[in-house]
């Protein structure tokens, strides 16, 4: 058990919640059984079985209160979605991998909520002290795992598990890399991933400036970075994302007053966002994007080294949209209002870019399903998205006591950058998640001291929806 986090009952709140969680654990186990019956013993069915057993373990409150349980649940959910997208198994819809992934994500949200209810200011201070003592070591370990260990592990697993080419498909043998080639390929992929994480952390450092200065009307470009307490300029060597805060011990070098831990948290969050979209959207060939055809070859070599510029521009466009969404939500988190000029500027920019780069248009298919790159089409999609965002925001305002509060600017941003489909999908996701949480845990999701956390729900849900967009679109509509 992690220091400062107490064990708690997982199915908290209501009697109906207890029975729903019992049903979820039973359904997850049936999903694993159906996968074995349909496909035999394979890596895919083994994943379904492990996910089902993990849901049963969580229902029995094993590993409660452990941060490790959140990581295991998240990894299993992501693997279920990835396998379904890459090679959908022939299982009934109600027992498919997306359903299993949905149950795992519900478990993840409930675990996070329960652990959040137990946290106190003293425990947060203890966590900050632990981060200051071990943060640099942890960064080095993560770097080694990402850049050196993961390429070796992936190359080794592929060498062990990859089947030989069947007689009727000799071209598979030609496409298969040797161990040394696979290792070099994965090393380049990991080094590029580290580069994208570093860029994201630098963007997060700039967003810290935006979040603090924009509501106060201070320029984000003219004045250099400075301590908010003593106003002294921060030296360049102390301004490195993550590392600078750890080197200073969380204090200003000049006045020795504490620097909020939120600064490195924002840098880490945006860095992980860039890294997530790098793997899920960019080098996968846009495999998460509904309405787009993925290229025949994916990976860092075929997407970046032999640059597929439409995918690169789309990645940059979505990163800008999500970073803006996060910055606005953090401003509301602080109890401030996002200036109208900032909203108008970013919406205008995101609306105009698809006219210049038609490959970044929100949803590039027509009514008949055919691809369209007409110049006016991106504007039509974004305009419809804005109308849908206004309608959804107005309807959800009628339910403000039953769902987390949302900012209309974030909805407009979703409609402009991702289209009306994302707005409608996000609204349904928000309503379902809020309803399930209220049914299982009772009211009071964001109340009292936790009320300001509600502003972060929509951007987090938007990222999850974006990563699962194609998997959701593949589900048949009954």
Buried (B, 14 or more C-beta within 10 A) or exposed (E): EEEBBEEBEBBBBBEEBBEBBEEBBBBBBBBBBBBBEBBEEEEBBEBBBBBBBBBBBBBEEEBBBBEEBBEBBBEBBBBBBBBBBEEBBEBEEEBBBBBBBBBBBBBBBBBBBBBEEEBEEEBEEBBBEBBBEEBBEEBEEEEEEBBEEBBBEBBEEBBEEEEEBEEEEEEEEEEBBEEEEBBBBBBBBBBBBBEBBBBBBBBBBBBBBBBBBBBEEEEBEEEEBBBEBEEEEBEEEBBBBBBBBBBBEBBBBBEEEEBBBBBBBBBBBBBBBBBBBBBBBBBBBBBBBBBBEBBEEBBBBBBBEEEBEBBBBBBBBBBBBBBBBBBBBBBBBEEBEBBEEBBEEBBEBBBEBBBEBBBBBBBBBEEEEEEBEEEEBBBEBBBBBBEBBBBBBEEBEEEEEEBBBBBBBBBBBBBBBBBBBBBBBBBEBBBEBBEBBBEBBEEEBBEEEBEEEBBBBBBBBBBBBBBBBBBBBEEEEE
